[in-house]
Amino acid sequence: MNAHPPASKTAPIVMACAGALVFIGGQIHPKGPLDENLHTLEGNLLSDSDRWDSTHAVLAVAIVVMTAGLVLMLRHQDIRTDRILHTATVVALVGMVISWAEMAFHIAMTSEAHALLTGGPTPLFDTHVVLQAIYTPLFGWGVAVMALRGGATRRWGNPWIAILGVVGGIVFGCSGPAVALWPNSHDSLLFIGDAPLGLWAVASGLWVLRASFAHSRPRSEAGIL
């Protein structure tokens, strides 16, 4: 008999899929020269609307899947029974929920490409920057604690896998506030934290899934008489 609830297999599968989407979305996201100011950089990137739309469609799906994964994690026995892991997951989930609004403004601000290049009013872009500064530390640092605690206790990954989540989470968590406080395009380098963060979600999800299947094997198959 399986000692874990059904969510024990669903949660890691969904988290692994979310991590893959986050990683892919980050890699294909349009990038520009680092010597441009933030408004000019964003304006030029937005001008390539086809690539912008396709990239952010992937990221929007990643947000939906990641939100579902975090909700399922909260139902997972190993998360529910560890106060630190549970709290960190809630914090990361709050960040993800806020990112839904941020992504809506992020996509809608394509209409402000000309204003960004000419110095006109950019209310959609400005709102996106504020929401980004709120959600990235909640999600990123929440994931960092999840990875650290999950790896240390082996409830969600192991210490080696945790390194990806801790480094990626901390760096990604700093990205939004850095852009808001110091609007220099060099700050966008901090968004590279989404790569190790995504890889952590994939690796830890697969690790938990493997452990879940091991627990569900009949005792005779596991060599226990």
Secondary structure, DSSP 4 states (H G I P E B T S, - for coil): --SS-THHHHHHHHHHHHHHHHHHHHHHS----TTSBHHHHHHHHHHSHHHHHHHHHHHHHHHHHHHHHHHHHHHSHHHHT-HHHHHHHHHHHHHHHHHHHHHHHHHHGGGGHHHHHHT---HHHHHHHHHHHHHHHHHHHHHHHHHHHHHHHTSSS-HHHHHHHHHHHHHHHHHHHHHHHS-BGGGGGGGGGHHHHHHHHHHHHHHHHHHHHHHHS-TTTTT--
